[in-house]
Amino acid sequence: MENVLFWLILVTSAWALIHGSEMEQDVMWHLRRIPRVTSERTFHLTSPAFEADAKMVLNRVCGIECQKDLPARSLSELEDSLSYETVFENGTRTLTRVKVQDLVFEPTRNLTTKGASVRRKRQVYGMDSRFSILDKKFLTNYPFSTAVKLSTGCSGTLVSPSHVLTAAHCVHDGKDYIKGSKKLRVGLLKMRNKGGGRKRRGSKRIRREAKGGDQRHSTKGSLKETGKGGRRKESGRRQRVMEGKPSFQWTRVKKTHIPKGWASGGMGDAALDYDYALLELKRAHKKKYMELGVSPAIKKTPSGMIHFSGFDNDRADELVYRFCSVSDESSDLLYQYCDADPGSTGSGIYLRLKEPDKKNWKRKIIAVYSGHQWVDIHGVQKDYNVAVRITPLKYAQICLWIHGNDANCTYG
């Protein structure tokens, strides 16, 4: 009984955070003028080998405190990191140099760490607080319907009718493109037909008696199968397999954009700050997508809470939702302890804030979940689940990738 009560409280809390509460702080999206990132010149490169293993290759990651000692990056260095590679469906590759204009240099935002003890258990911290989204009415509706799965095993988020935002390391290890990324595909959520497959003439109709919720442990129910053969009951697990479990509509990727700050090609170390990529689909979808937003300072977020959904490897293609508070931040990274598992990397992290001069709330992606990392804090290695923030410059770059020009990228 205590377990049921505990999960009921968790589900109620999750519902309030997803759909809003009158007790939430009255925080709004503050639109700001975005620097201009424009394409200057494009070069053809040799085709990649597509032979890298599907894992991140990062040397020592500079943590929050060590970043304070780094010199400010020059404009030319920023332009070099924001220049980008594009890989096409046929395996060819280009490098596009960019120019940055109207840039206002801001002081680096770093918070002092709170003395968190070193964690020994990777990615899932303490009691697992994730929620498997099993009910069709949640899976097929916004915001959960924006989550997608990559054929390389990562997750991503729909950010336009033709584009998916994900982590760069899901397709590139920092030196080469990973195996399988040459024929990269994106899986969009869809629900299986009743009966788990195509309907055939004379097939029996399956009717649900009990509906599960958006909690980790769904309420067990039964199925009644009717038809000429009579009626029989089936278990709640069979019910979820037959009707509640999602399947995917797979679409080929037409183009992949990766910032040069990540795709170093052996010329330097891949920088965690640039662990993001944009995929252009071969066929546009008709689903509602989530817009991008510039990541605000942590003190501007409601209770410091972030949200994201992805396809964790330990949940067998279930869509898994979680929320948590942010522990620390730097100008480019969010450090948090959201429970996660490999497979959820690449998910879009979003906030839900009010639109300016309006009463309605709006979700925007403000970071990309990169995964578990050990970072340097005062010379001591501590581990976090890390996300790459969408800064004004990164917003301008991703917006350029989506629209092909900077005309629609003035404010974010």
C-alpha positions in Angstrom: 0.0 0.0 0.0 2.9 2.3 0.9 4.5 1.7 -2.5 1.2 2.5 -4.3 0.8 5.7 -2.3 4.4 6.7 -3.1 4.0 6.3 -6.8 0.7 8.1 -6.7 2.4 11.1 -5.1 5.2 11.0 -7.8 2.7 10.8 -10.6 0.7 13.6 -9.2 3.8 15.7 -8.9 4.9 14.9 -12.5 1.4 15.8 -13.8 1.6 19.2 -12.0 5.0 19.9 -13.5 4.0 18.9 -17.0 0.7 20.7 -17.1 1.4 23.6 -14.8 0.2 24.8 -11.4 -1.0 28.0 -10.0 1.8 27.6 -7.4 4.5 27.9 -10.1 6.5 31.1 -10.2 5.3 33.6 -12.7 8.3 33.4 -15.0 8.3 34.4 -18.6 10.4 33.8 -21.7 12.4 36.9 -22.2 13.1 37.3 -25.9 16.5 38.8 -26.7 18.2 39.9 -29.8 20.4 37.1 -31.3 23.8 37.5 -32.9 23.9 36.9 -36.6 25.6 33.7 -37.8 25.9 33.7 -41.6 27.4 31.2 -44.1 30.6 32.6 -45.6 32.0 29.8 -47.8 31.5 26.1 -48.3 34.2 23.6 -49.1 33.9 20.0 -50.3 35.7 17.4 -48.0 36.6 13.8 -48.5 33.8 11.4 -47.6 34.1 10.1 -44.0 35.0 6.5 -43.2 31.9 5.9 -40.9 34.1 3.5 -38.8 34.0 5.1 -35.3 32.5 3.2 -32.4 29.3 4.6 -30.9 30.8 6.2 -27.9 32.1 9.6 -26.8 35.8 10.2 -27.0 36.6 13.0 -24.6 39.7 13.7 -22.6 39.5 15.5 -19.3 36.4 17.7 -19.1 37.0 21.1 -17.7 34.5 21.6 -14.9 32.8 24.7 -13.5 35.7 26.0 -11.4 38.4 25.4 -14.0 36.4 27.3 -16.6 37.0 30.5 -14.6 40.7 30.3 -15.3 40.2 29.9 -19.1 40.8 33.1 -21.2 37.8 34.5 -23.1 37.5 33.1 -26.6 38.2 35.5 -29.5 35.7 36.1 -32.3 37.8 34.1 -34.7 37.9 31.2 -32.3 34.2 31.3 -31.9 33.7 31.5 -35.7 35.9 28.5 -36.2 34.0 26.4 -33.6 30.6 27.5 -35.0 31.7 26.6 -38.6 30.1 23.2 -39.4 30.2 20.0 -41.3 27.3 18.7 -43.3 27.1 15.1 -44.3 24.6 14.1 -47.0 22.6 11.0 -47.5 25.0 9.8 -50.3 28.0 10.0 -47.9 29.5 13.2 -49.3 30.6 15.9 -46.9 31.2 19.7 -46.8 32.6 22.3 -44.4 30.9 25.7 -44.2 32.8 28.6 -42.7 30.6 31.2 -40.9 30.8 34.8 -39.9 29.4 36.1 -36.6 28.0 39.6 -36.4 26.4 41.8 -33.7 28.0 39.7 -31.0 27.9 41.2 -27.5 30.4 39.4 -25.2 28.9 38.6 -21.9 30.6 37.6 -18.6 30.9 33.9 -18.0 28.1 32.6 -15.7 29.4 30.1 -13.2 27.8 29.1 -9.9 29.8 27.9 -7.0 29.3 24.1 -6.5 27.4 23.0 -3.5 29.8 20.4 -2.2 27.9 17.4 -3.6 29.5 14.2 -2.6 31.1 12.0 -5.3 28.5 9.7 -6.8 29.5 6.1 -7.5 26.4 4.9 -9.2 26.3 6.1 -12.8 23.4 8.0 -14.3 20.6 6.6 -12.1 21.1 8.3 -8.7 19.4 6.8 -5.6 15.7 5.9 -6.1 14.8 5.7 -9.8 12.4 8.6 -10.4 11.7 8.0 -14.1 8.2 7.5 -15.5 7.5 5.3 -18.4 4.8 6.9 -20.6 2.5 4.0 -21.6 -0.9 5.5 -22.2 -1.7 6.2 -25.8 -3.3 9.6 -25.0 0.0 10.8 -23.6 2.3 9.1 -26.2 0.5 10.6 -29.2 0.1 14.1 -27.8 2.4 17.0 -27.2 5.0 17.3 -25.6 5.8 13.5 -25.5 5.0 13.1 -29.3 8.0 15.3 -30.1 10.5 12.6 -28.8 12.1 10.5 -31.5 14.6 7.6 -31.6 17.7 7.4 -33.7 18.8 4.2 -35.4 22.2 4.6 -33.7 20.5 4.1 -30.3 20.1 7.7 -29.1 17.1 10.0 -28.7 16.2 13.3 -30.3 13.5 16.0 -30.5 11.4 17.3 -33.4 12.2 21.1 -33.7 10.6 21.7 -37.1 8.5 19.8 -39.7 11.8 18.4 -41.1 14.4 18.6 -38.4 15.5 16.7 -35.3 17.9 18.1 -32.6 20.1 15.5 -30.9 23.6 15.1 -29.4 26.6 15.2 -31.8 28.2 12.1 -30.3 25.1 10.1 -31.4 26.5 10.3 -34.9 30.2 11.4 -34.5 32.8 10.5 -31.9 34.7 13.7 -32.3 37.1 12.3 -34.9 34.9 10.3 -37.3 31.3 9.4 -38.0 30.1 6.3 -36.2 29.2 3.0 -37.8 25.6 3.0 -39.0 25.4 6.8 -39.3 25.8 6.7 -43.1 22.3 5.3 -43.3 20.9 7.2 -40.4 17.2 6.9 -39.7 14.9 8.6 -37.3 12.0 6.8 -35.7 8.8 8.7 -35.0 6.4 7.4 -32.4 3.2 5.7 -33.5 0.8 3.3 -31.9 0.3 -0.2 -33.1 -3.0 -1.3 -34.5 -5.2 -3.3 -32.2 -4.0 -6.8 -32.3 -0.3 -5.7 -32.7 -0.2 -5.8 -36.5 -2.1 -5.4 -39.7 -5.8 -6.1 -39.6 -6.8 -9.2 -41.5 -10.2 -10.3 -42.7 -11.9 -12.3 -39.9 -9.4 -11.2 -37.3 -10.6 -10.8 -33.7 -11.2 -7.4 -32.2 -9.4 -6.6 -29.1 -11.0 -4.2 -26.6 -9.3 -2.6 -23.7 -11.0 -2.7 -20.3 -8.5 -0.8 -18.2 -6.4 2.1 -19.2 -2.9 2.7 -17.7 -1.6 6.1 -16.6 1.7 7.9 -17.3 3.4 6.4 -14.3 6.3 4.0 -14.2 4.3 1.1 -12.9 1.1 1.0 -15.0 -2.1 -0.2 -13.4 -2.6 -3.8 -14.4 -5.8 -4.5 -16.3 -7.2 -7.1 -18.5 -8.2 -7.5 -22.2 -11.4 -9.0 -23.4 -11.1 -10.5 -26.8 -14.4 -10.9 -28.7 -15.3 -12.5 -31.9 -16.6 -15.8 -33.2 -14.2 -17.7 -31.0 -15.7 -16.3 -27.8 -14.1 -14.3 -25.0 -11.0 -14.7 -23.0 -9.0 -12.6 -20.6 -5.3 -11.6 -21.0 -2.9 -10.1 -18.6 -2.1 -6.4 -18.2 1.4 -7.0 -19.6 -0.1 -8.5 -22.7 -2.4 -5.5 -22.9 0.5 -3.1 -23.0 2.4 -5.2 -25.6 -0.7 -5.4 -27.8 -1.9 -1.8 -27.6 0.1 0.4 -25.2 3.6 -0.2 -26.5 4.8 2.3 -29.2 6.3 1.4 -32.5 8.2 3.6 -34.8 7.8 5.0 -38.3 11.3 5.2 -39.6 12.5 8.0 -41.9 15.9 8.4 -43.6 18.0 11.4 -42.7 18.8 13.7 -45.7 21.5 15.9 -44.0 23.4 16.0 -40.8 24.9 19.2 -39.4 27.6 19.1 -36.7 29.6 22.1 -35.3 33.3 22.1 -36.0 33.8 22.6 -32.3 32.8 18.9 -32.0 33.8 17.4 -35.3 37.5 18.2 -34.9 38.5 15.5 -37.3 41.6 14.7 -35.3 42.8 18.3 -35.3 42.0 18.8 -31.7 39.8 17.5 -28.8 36.1 17.5 -29.2 34.6 20.1 -26.9 31.6 19.0 -24.8 30.2 22.5 -25.2 29.4 21.6 -28.8 27.9 18.2 -28.3 24.8 18.9 -30.4 23.7 18.1 -34.0 20.8 18.8 -36.3 19.3 16.1 -38.6 17.2 17.0 -41.7 14.6 14.4 -42.5 14.1 13.1 -46.0 10.3 13.4 -45.5 8.6 16.1 -43.5 6.3 15.0 -40.6 3.0 16.5 -39.5 3.5 16.3 -35.8 3.6 19.3 -33.5 7.2 20.1 -32.8 8.9 22.0 -30.0 10.5 25.4 -30.6 14.0 26.3 -29.5 14.7 28.8 -26.8 17.8 30.5 -25.4 18.7 28.9 -22.1 18.1 31.4 -19.3 20.2 31.6 -16.1 19.2 29.0 -13.6 17.8 31.5 -11.2 15.3 32.5 -13.8 13.8 29.0 -14.1 10.8 27.8 -12.0 12.4 26.1 -9.0 15.4 25.2 -11.2 13.4 22.3 -12.8 14.1 20.9 -16.2 12.2 18.2 -18.1 13.1 15.7 -20.9 11.9 12.4 -22.4 13.8 9.8 -24.3 14.1 6.1 -25.0 16.3 4.7 -22.2 18.0 1.4 -23.1 16.8 -0.3 -20.0 13.1 0.3 -20.7 12.7 -1.7 -24.0 11.5 1.1 -26.4 9.3 2.7 -23.8 9.3 6.5 -23.8 10.7 7.6 -20.4 10.0 11.0 -18.9 11.8 12.7 -16.0 12.3 16.0 -14.3 14.7 17.3 -11.8 16.4 20.4 -10.5 19.7 21.7 -11.9 22.6 21.5 -9.5 25.1 23.9 -11.1 25.7 25.6 -14.4 28.3 27.2 -16.5 27.9 29.4 -19.6 27.6 26.3 -21.9 26.6 23.4 -19.6 23.9 22.3 -17.1 25.0 19.9 -14.4 22.2 17.8 -12.9 21.2 14.5 -11.5 18.2 13.6 -13.6 17.9 9.8 -13.6 18.8 8.6 -17.1 20.2 5.6 -18.9 22.1 5.3 -22.2 19.6 5.7 -25.0 18.1 8.9 -23.6 21.2 10.9 -24.7 20.3 13.5 -27.4 17.0 14.3 -25.8 15.9 17.9 -25.8 15.7 19.4 -22.3 12.9 21.9 -22.0 11.4 24.5 -19.7 7.8 25.6 -19.5 7.5 29.4 -19.0 4.9 32.0 -19.8 5.0 33.9 -23.1 5.6 37.6 -22.9 2.4 39.7 -22.5 0.3 36.5 -22.6 -1.3 34.2 -20.1 -0.6 30.9 -21.8 2.5 28.8 -21.1 4.9 27.5 -23.7 7.6 24.8 -23.7 10.9 25.4 -25.4 14.1 23.4 -25.7 16.9 25.1 -23.9 19.5 22.3 -23.9 20.5 18.9 -25.3 21.1 16.0 -22.9 24.7 14.8 -23.4 25.0 12.1 -20.8 27.1 11.1 -17.9 30.5 12.9 -17.4 33.2 13.2 -14.8 34.3 16.8 -14.5 37.0 18.6 -12.6 35.8 20.5 -9.5 38.7 22.1 -7.6 41.0 19.3 -8.9 38.5 16.6 -7.7 36.7 14.4 -10.2 32.9 14.5 -9.7 30.2 13.0 -11.9 27.1 14.6 -13.2 24.5 14.0 -16.0 25.4 16.9 -18.3 23.4 18.9 -20.8 24.6 21.4 -23.4 22.9 24.7 -23.2 21.5 26.6 -26.2 23.3 29.9 -25.9 22.5 32.9 -28.2 25.3 31.9 -30.6 24.2 28.3 -30.7 20.6 29.3 -31.2 21.7 31.5 -34.2 23.7 28.6 -35.6 20.9 26.0 -35.2 18.3 28.5 -36.6 20.6 29.0 -39.6 20.7 25.2 -40.2 16.9 25.0 -40.0 16.0 28.0 -42.2 19.0 28.2 -44.5 19.5 31.9 -43.7 19.4 34.1 -40.7 16.2 36.0 -41.6 14.1 34.2 -39.1 16.7 34.1 -36.4 16.6 37.7 -35.0 15.1 37.0 -31.6 15.2 33.9 -29.4 
